[in-house]
Amino acid sequence: MSAEVTITSENFKSEVLESSLPVLVDFWAEWCMPCRMISPSVEQLAETYKGKLKVGKVNVDEQSEIAAQFGIISIPTLFIFKGGQVARQKVGALPKHEIENLFKDLL
């Protein structure tokens, strides 16, 4: 069982905006090769930081309203939310250590 949470329009507010933990949100799609490349790193970080960081995945094909709300035009796009606000964002396939550097100082 993965430590990642599937984010939908129904649970976005409770899982992301109201989370007491910082949240890494991975905007991705099944057909996106760079998304697939970073997926194992995102999963590993979800396990490593379980209890300190919440990791959620938004499938942009299934949740287009969330993608539109945050102006997602390229994927993968990673957002870090803290206190219900976007703290950081980065577009593109990043190595694991760069993904980790996006949030590590916010924990």
Secondary structure, DSSP 8 states (H G I E B T S, - for coil): --S-EE--TTTHIIIIIT-SS-EEEEEE-TT-HHHHHHHHHHHHHHHHTTTT-EEEEEETTT-HHHHHHTT--SSSEEEEEETTEEEEEEES---HHHHHHHHGGG-
